Structures are given as C-alpha cells and as structure tokens.
Amino acid sequence: AVQSKELEVFTDAVNHSMLRAEFDTEGRLTYANELFVAKIGYGQKAEVINKHISVFINTKDQEYFFGIWDKLIETGTQFEGEIKFLTKQGKDVWTMTTIVSVKNDFGSVDKIIFLGNDITVQKELNLDYEAQIEALNRSSLKAQFLSDGMMVDCNEIMLEIMCIQQEEIRQDLTSP
C-alpha cells in the first residue's frame, strides 16, 4: 500500500511538471497527460489517443526520429536528447526528452514512454543566435590568432581577401 501510494504521488508529480506520453510498439499513442495534449495543440486527450507518432513529427524530421524509435524497439534502450514535435497547428515544439523502452517479463518491449520538458523558447533563441553569427560570418572579416600573431582560423571572406586557402593556415601551424 505504501509503495502504491508513493508511485501515485510520483506519477502525479511527473504529470504536473512534465510532458508525458506512452506509445505501443507500433507507435500508437495509448496515454498522454494534459500537458502533452495542450503543448501539441489539441483540446482533449480523446483527440490524440490512438494517433500514430508520425502525426506529431514533421515529415522532414521523420527519418531521424524513426532511427531513434527503431533502436528503442529493437534494443530496449533509452534515448535522451532534443526532439522536435509538430503541433496540430503546424508549429514546432522542441523538448528536452527522455524516451524509455518498457520491457515485459519475457524481455521484449511492450511500450515506449516519453517524458519531456518544453525548451521551444530557448531553442528558438539559440537558432536565432546561430543565424546571426552565420550572417556576421558571411558579411564580416573574421580571424583567430595565437598570442604570437600566428593566424589559426578565419572565415571565407578573410581567405578571399588574403588570397590563401584554409589548408595554408593549417600548414603554417605544423611547419617549424
């Protein structure tokens, strides 16, 4: 009874703080908490139950995602990392995710449990920063030097202005 109560309290805490979903081995959603349902843009659990996981993954990301999925099913392992979901409205939702294979008494996988935290705002900021850095690299001179003045790296614009190849910079570093 004590263990049952502790499990209930733990499950309740997870459901109030994390996105949680469970899928059968065929990829059909069998359970989703309210946070998951709301985050992927649906109004009720009934709208998502029995939907295939592919509905929640952008077509261009499915090859990557199903590589992870197949490994979970085949090896019974877990995955930790970023997963991008697709909302009903077509928006991206980035999650920091743990996906776990749950095995039965015979050692085969019975279901897949997804637990995640929404990191969409941070991910969008990071992507924006990366785009800004890339734009600066395309429009500005950039070079990295050692304290003795030896150039160790530079961007394409600097290479063009100096009329050298990237390999020449590396070669200078290795020569006596």
C-alpha positions as CSV (number, residue, x, y, z in Angstrom):
1,A,0.0,0.0,0.0
2,V,2.9,2.4,0.8
3,Q,4.6,1.6,-2.5
4,S,1.4,2.1,-4.3
5,K,0.8,5.5,-2.7
6,E,4.4,6.6,-3.4
7,L,4.0,5.6,-7.1
8,E,0.8,7.5,-7.3
9,V,2.4,10.6,-5.8
10,F,5.4,10.3,-8.1
11,T,3.2,9.9,-11.2
12,D,1.1,12.8,-10.2
13,A,4.2,15.0,-9.7
14,V,5.5,14.0,-13.2
15,N,2.1,14.7,-14.8
16,H,2.0,18.2,-13.3
17,S,5.6,19.1,-14.3
18,M,6.5,17.2,-17.5
19,L,5.1,16.4,-20.8
20,R,4.3,12.6,-20.7
21,A,3.0,10.2,-23.3
22,E,3.0,6.5,-23.8
23,F,3.0,4.6,-27.1
24,D,2.6,1.0,-28.1
25,T,5.4,-0.7,-30.1
26,E,3.5,0.1,-33.3
27,G,3.7,3.9,-32.5
28,R,0.1,4.4,-31.5
29,L,-0.5,6.8,-28.6
30,T,-2.0,5.0,-25.7
31,Y,-1.7,7.7,-23.0
32,A,-1.0,11.4,-22.8
33,N,-1.1,13.8,-19.9
34,E,-2.8,17.1,-20.1
35,L,0.5,19.0,-20.5
36,F,1.4,16.9,-23.6
37,V,-2.1,17.3,-25.1
38,A,-2.1,21.0,-24.7
39,K,1.5,21.5,-25.8
40,I,0.9,19.8,-29.1
41,G,-2.2,21.9,-29.7
42,Y,-5.1,19.6,-29.0
43,G,-8.0,20.3,-26.7
44,Q,-8.7,16.8,-25.3
45,K,-7.0,13.5,-24.8
46,A,-9.6,11.8,-26.9
47,E,-8.3,13.7,-30.0
48,V,-4.8,12.2,-29.7
49,I,-5.4,8.7,-28.3
50,N,-4.6,6.0,-31.0
51,K,-2.9,8.6,-33.3
52,H,0.4,7.4,-34.7
53,I,3.6,9.1,-33.5
54,S,4.2,10.2,-37.1
55,V,1.3,12.7,-36.8
56,F,3.4,14.6,-34.2
57,I,6.7,14.5,-36.1
58,N,7.4,16.9,-39.0
59,T,7.9,14.9,-42.3
60,K,11.4,16.3,-42.7
61,D,12.4,15.0,-39.2
62,Q,10.8,11.6,-39.5
63,E,13.9,9.7,-40.8
64,Y,16.0,10.9,-37.9
65,F,13.2,10.3,-35.4
66,F,12.3,6.8,-36.6
67,G,16.0,5.9,-36.5
68,I,15.8,6.5,-32.8
69,W,12.4,4.8,-32.5
70,D,13.6,1.7,-34.2
71,K,16.6,1.4,-32.0
72,L,14.4,1.8,-28.9
73,I,12.1,-1.1,-30.1
74,E,15.0,-3.3,-31.2
75,T,17.4,-2.9,-28.3
76,G,15.1,-1.9,-25.4
77,T,17.3,1.1,-24.6
78,Q,16.5,4.7,-23.9
79,F,17.1,8.0,-25.6
80,E,18.0,11.3,-24.1
81,G,18.2,14.5,-26.1
82,E,16.2,17.0,-28.1
83,I,13.1,16.0,-30.0
84,K,11.1,18.4,-32.1
85,F,7.3,17.7,-32.2
86,L,4.7,19.2,-34.5
87,T,1.6,20.7,-33.1
88,K,-1.9,20.3,-34.6
89,Q,-1.5,23.9,-35.9
90,G,1.8,23.0,-37.7
91,K,4.2,24.8,-35.2
92,D,7.4,23.2,-33.8
93,V,7.7,22.3,-30.1
94,W,11.2,21.5,-29.0
95,T,11.6,19.2,-26.0
96,M,14.4,18.0,-23.9
97,T,13.4,14.4,-23.8
98,T,13.9,11.0,-22.2
99,I,12.3,8.2,-24.1
100,V,12.3,4.8,-22.4
101,S,11.5,1.3,-23.6
102,V,9.5,-0.7,-21.1
103,K,10.0,-4.4,-21.3
104,N,7.7,-7.2,-20.3
105,D,8.7,-10.3,-18.3
106,F,10.0,-12.0,-21.4
107,G,12.4,-9.2,-22.3
108,S,10.6,-7.8,-25.3
109,V,9.5,-4.2,-25.5
110,D,5.8,-3.6,-24.5
111,K,5.6,0.2,-24.7
112,I,7.6,3.4,-25.1
113,I,7.3,6.2,-22.5
114,F,8.1,9.7,-23.5
115,L,9.0,12.3,-20.8
116,G,9.9,15.8,-21.8
117,N,10.3,19.5,-20.9
118,D,9.4,22.2,-23.4
119,I,12.5,24.1,-24.5
120,T,11.0,25.8,-27.5
121,V,11.7,29.4,-26.4
122,Q,15.4,28.6,-25.6
123,K,15.8,26.6,-28.8
124,E,14.4,29.4,-31.0
125,L,16.7,31.9,-29.3
126,N,19.7,29.6,-29.9
127,L,18.7,29.1,-33.6
128,D,18.3,32.9,-33.9
129,Y,21.7,33.5,-32.4
130,E,23.3,30.9,-34.7
131,A,21.7,32.6,-37.7
132,Q,23.0,35.9,-36.5
133,I,26.5,34.5,-36.1
134,E,26.3,32.9,-39.6
135,A,25.1,36.3,-41.0
136,L,28.1,38.0,-39.4
137,N,30.5,35.4,-40.8
138,R,29.1,35.9,-44.3
139,S,29.4,39.7,-44.1
140,S,32.4,40.5,-41.9
141,L,36.1,39.7,-41.7
142,K,36.8,37.1,-39.0
143,A,40.2,35.7,-38.0
144,Q,41.5,33.9,-34.9
145,F,45.2,34.4,-33.9
146,L,47.6,32.9,-31.4
147,S,49.3,35.3,-28.9
148,D,52.4,35.3,-31.1
149,G,50.4,36.6,-34.1
150,M,50.0,33.3,-36.0
151,M,46.6,33.0,-37.6
152,V,44.9,29.7,-36.7
153,D,41.5,30.2,-38.4
154,C,39.5,32.6,-40.4
155,N,36.3,32.8,-42.4
156,E,35.8,32.7,-46.2
157,I,35.9,36.5,-46.7
158,M,39.3,36.7,-45.0
159,L,40.6,33.9,-47.1
160,E,39.4,35.7,-50.3
161,I,41.0,39.0,-49.3
162,M,44.3,37.4,-48.3
163,C,44.2,35.1,-51.4
164,I,45.0,32.0,-49.4
165,Q,43.4,28.6,-48.8
166,Q,42.3,27.3,-45.4
167,E,44.8,24.5,-45.7
168,E,47.6,27.0,-45.9
169,I,46.8,28.3,-42.5
170,R,46.9,24.8,-41.0
171,Q,50.1,24.1,-42.9
172,D,51.8,27.2,-41.3
173,L,50.8,25.8,-37.8
174,T,52.6,22.5,-38.4
175,S,55.7,23.8,-40.1
176,P,58.7,24.6,-37.9
